[in-house]
Amino acid sequence: MKRLELDGEKREDIRQAASLLRDGELVAIPTETVYGLAADASNEQALARLFSAKQRPLSHPLIVHIGDIAQLRDWAQDITPIAYELAEQFWPGPLTMILKKSPSAPALVTGGQSTVGIRMPGHPVALEILKEFGGALAAPSANKYGRISPTAVAHVLGQFDNEIAAVVDGGLCPVGIESSIVDLSTAAPRILRPGLLDGELVGFGVAPYGQTDEGDTPRVSGSDSRHYAPAKPASLCSPKELKQTIEQHAQGRIQVWSLTPNRYDLAHVDWVVMPLDPVFYARELYLRLHDFERSENDLLIIEQPPVTSVWKGINNRLQRATARASG
């Protein structure tokens, strides 16, 4: 099947996307965080095709996307009151909840675990597709496993050809980094993957990312030490180390991300001023990583943003994107 390019603003294209998903096909869809590669979450053949297309390890769980809070009961059991409080406050939006799975949740979705990740995306096109589809969709990021997440249709088209049935264009993703993941499967709620909602989640009694180690921690999406990574070398350094790090790489072309204008007169440096606001920085992060990967620059040096709670999700993505490859 030749890959289709569909328009999220056209009703007939929404219907076609939902029809393809009901037939067990893979369809890339926009969400407010990143583009997701969607498959029918209850169709094990479609899920197997999804893992194959992404080259994703079978042990790595998927996030189930729903279009109605009532669907929580289809996928989870022993749902705690805080889950409904968080859903009421933050759904649709960039929040994934880890809950005890229902008996009907396929092992391919949960990675063989007793828990399942569920969220309701905050993008109107995703919600329309979910409504037309009528069920739940597994939708990890629409990229090859471990690579830069896609926040524009062009990023998806560059990763997949005819192994997926269609791509639905919904414009640029307005959030730009993946959802916060909060574990509600134990008595003490905790953040397992930081995002842009962390400060508000703490206000509901959720423990901040990295501050608890109670019992077994469920495996969640985006938890590998190296993830979201460009194909070319990238490194992260403190503001104090920036000049020295640049000077260590006198050969070749270097791209530098900083929160301030260029402070050095170096001809071989492509200086990029990143936003001072973490919301806008997040929106540009993957766009800029894709731009770097396509550029003539040989190396990316990122001056670390502030190490504060509001930047935690961004710093988490930067650390994983610049981690050394194992092996």
ZIFEN-V660555 format. One record per residue. N is the residue number from 1. RES is the residue in one letter. SS is DSSP state (hx for helix, st for strand, lp for the rest). OMEGA is omega as a letter, one per 30 degrees, with the letter a starting at -180 (* if undefined). BURIAL is + if it has 9 or more other ideal C-beta (glycine too) atoms within 8 Angstrom, else -. Layout:
N/RES/SS/OMEGA/BURIAL
N/RES/SS/OMEGA/BURIAL
This chain:
1/M/lp/l/-
2/K/lp/a/-
3/R/lp/l/+
4/L/st/l/+
5/E/st/a/+
6/L/st/a/+
7/D/st/a/-
8/G/lp/l/+
9/E/lp/a/-
10/K/lp/a/-
11/R/hx/a/-
12/E/hx/l/-
13/D/hx/l/+
14/I/hx/l/+
15/R/hx/a/+
16/Q/hx/l/+
17/A/hx/l/+
18/A/hx/l/+
19/S/hx/l/-
20/L/hx/l/+
21/L/hx/l/+
22/R/hx/l/-
23/D/lp/l/-
24/G/lp/a/+
25/E/lp/l/+
26/L/lp/a/+
27/V/st/l/+
28/A/st/a/+
29/I/st/l/+
30/P/lp/l/+
31/T/lp/a/+
32/E/lp/a/+
33/T/lp/l/+
34/V/lp/l/+
35/Y/lp/l/+
36/G/st/l/+
37/L/st/a/+
38/A/st/l/+
39/A/st/l/+
40/D/st/a/+
41/A/lp/l/+
42/S/lp/a/-
43/N/lp/a/+
44/E/hx/l/-
45/Q/hx/l/-
46/A/hx/l/+
47/L/hx/l/+
48/A/hx/l/+
49/R/hx/l/+
50/L/hx/l/+
51/F/hx/a/+
52/S/hx/a/-
53/A/hx/a/+
54/K/hx/a/+
55/Q/lp/a/-
56/R/lp/l/+
57/P/lp/a/-
58/L/lp/a/-
59/S/lp/a/-
60/H/lp/a/+
61/P/lp/l/+
62/L/lp/l/+
63/I/st/l/+
64/V/st/l/+
65/H/st/a/+
66/I/lp/a/+
67/G/lp/a/+
68/D/lp/a/-
69/I/hx/a/+
70/A/hx/a/-
71/Q/hx/l/+
72/L/hx/a/+
73/R/hx/l/+
74/D/hx/a/-
75/W/hx/a/+
76/A/st/l/+
77/Q/st/a/+
78/D/lp/a/-
79/I/lp/a/+
80/T/lp/l/-
81/P/hx/a/-
82/I/hx/l/+
83/A/hx/l/+
84/Y/hx/l/+
85/E/hx/l/+
86/L/hx/l/+
87/A/hx/l/+
88/E/hx/a/-
89/Q/hx/a/-
90/F/hx/l/+
91/W/lp/f/+
92/P/lp/a/-
93/G/lp/a/+
94/P/lp/l/+
95/L/st/l/+
96/T/st/l/+
97/M/st/l/+
98/I/st/a/+
99/L/st/l/+
100/K/st/a/+
101/K/st/l/+
102/S/lp/l/+
103/P/lp/a/-
104/S/lp/a/-
105/A/lp/a/+
106/P/lp/l/+
107/A/hx/l/-
108/L/hx/l/+
109/V/hx/a/+
110/T/hx/a/+
111/G/lp/l/+
112/G/lp/a/-
113/Q/lp/l/+
114/S/lp/a/-
115/T/st/l/+
116/V/st/l/+
117/G/st/a/+
118/I/st/l/+
119/R/st/l/+
120/M/lp/a/+
121/P/lp/a/+
122/G/lp/l/+
123/H/lp/a/+
124/P/hx/l/-
125/V/hx/l/+
126/A/hx/a/+
127/L/hx/l/+
128/E/hx/l/+
129/I/hx/l/+
130/L/hx/l/+
131/K/hx/a/-
132/E/hx/a/+
133/F/hx/l/+
134/G/lp/l/-
135/G/lp/a/-
136/A/lp/a/+
137/L/st/l/+
138/A/st/a/+
139/A/st/l/+
140/P/st/a/+
141/S/st/a/+
142/A/lp/l/+
143/N/lp/l/+
144/K/lp/a/-
145/Y/lp/l/+
146/G/lp/a/-
147/R/st/a/+
148/I/lp/l/+
149/S/lp/a/+
150/P/lp/l/+
151/T/lp/l/+
152/A/lp/a/+
153/V/hx/a/+
154/A/hx/l/-
155/H/hx/l/+
156/V/hx/a/+
157/L/hx/l/+
158/G/lp/a/-
159/Q/lp/a/+
160/F/lp/l/+
161/D/lp/a/-
162/N/lp/l/-
163/E/lp/l/-
164/I/lp/a/+
165/A/lp/a/+
166/A/st/l/+
167/V/st/l/+
168/V/st/a/+
169/D/st/l/+
170/G/lp/a/+
171/G/lp/l/-
172/L/lp/l/-
173/C/lp/a/+
174/P/lp/l/-
175/V/lp/l/+
176/G/lp/l/+
177/I/lp/a/+
178/E/lp/a/+
179/S/lp/l/+
180/S/st/l/+
181/I/st/a/+
182/V/st/a/+
183/D/st/l/+
184/L/lp/a/+
185/S/lp/l/+
186/T/lp/a/+
187/A/lp/a/-
188/A/lp/l/-
189/P/lp/a/+
190/R/st/l/+
191/I/st/l/+
192/L/st/l/+
193/R/st/a/+
194/P/lp/l/+
195/G/lp/a/+
196/L/lp/a/+
197/L/lp/a/+
198/D/hx/a/+
199/G/hx/l/-
200/E/hx/l/+
201/L/hx/l/+
202/V/hx/l/+
203/G/lp/l/-
204/F/lp/l/+
205/G/lp/l/-
206/V/lp/a/+
207/A/st/a/+
208/P/lp/l/+
209/Y/lp/l/+
210/G/lp/a/-
211/Q/lp/l/-
212/T/lp/l/-
213/D/lp/a/-
214/E/lp/l/-
215/G/lp/l/-
216/D/lp/l/-
217/T/lp/l/-
218/P/lp/l/+
219/R/lp/a/+
220/V/lp/l/+
221/S/lp/l/+
222/G/lp/a/+
223/S/lp/l/-
224/D/lp/a/-
225/S/lp/l/-
226/R/lp/a/+
227/H/lp/l/+
228/Y/lp/a/+
229/A/st/l/+
230/P/lp/l/+
231/A/lp/l/-
232/K/lp/a/+
233/P/lp/l/-
234/A/st/a/+
235/S/st/a/+
236/L/st/a/-
237/C/st/l/+
238/S/lp/l/-
239/P/hx/a/-
240/K/hx/a/-
241/E/hx/a/-
242/L/hx/a/+
243/K/hx/l/-
244/Q/hx/l/-
245/T/hx/l/+
246/I/hx/a/+
247/E/hx/l/-
248/Q/lp/a/-
249/H/lp/a/+
250/A/lp/a/-
251/Q/lp/l/-
252/G/lp/a/-
253/R/lp/a/+
254/I/st/l/+
255/Q/st/l/+
256/V/st/l/+
257/W/st/l/+
258/S/st/l/+
259/L/lp/a/-
260/T/lp/l/-
261/P/lp/a/-
262/N/lp/a/-
263/R/lp/a/-
264/Y/lp/l/-
265/D/lp/a/-
266/L/lp/a/-
267/A/lp/a/-
268/H/lp/a/-
269/V/st/l/+
270/D/st/a/+
271/W/st/l/+
272/V/st/l/+
273/V/st/a/-
274/M/lp/a/+
275/P/lp/l/+
276/L/lp/a/-
277/D/lp/a/-
278/P/hx/l/+
279/V/hx/a/-
280/F/hx/l/+
281/Y/hx/l/+
282/A/hx/a/+
283/R/hx/a/+
284/E/hx/a/+
285/L/hx/a/+
286/Y/hx/l/+
287/L/hx/a/+
288/R/hx/l/+
289/L/hx/l/+
290/H/hx/l/+
291/D/hx/l/-
292/F/hx/a/+
293/E/hx/a/+
294/R/hx/a/-
295/S/lp/l/-
296/E/lp/l/-
297/N/lp/a/+
298/D/lp/a/-
299/L/st/l/+
300/L/st/l/+
301/I/st/a/+
302/I/st/l/+
303/E/st/a/+
304/Q/lp/l/+
305/P/lp/l/+
306/P/lp/l/-
307/V/lp/a/-
308/T/lp/a/-
309/S/hx/a/-
310/V/hx/l/-
311/W/hx/a/+
312/K/hx/l/+
313/G/hx/l/+
314/I/hx/l/+
315/N/hx/l/+
316/N/hx/l/+
317/R/hx/l/+
318/L/hx/l/+
319/Q/hx/a/+
320/R/hx/a/+
321/A/hx/a/+
322/T/lp/l/+
323/A/lp/l/+
324/R/lp/l/-
325/A/lp/l/-
326/S/lp/l/-
327/G/lp/*/-
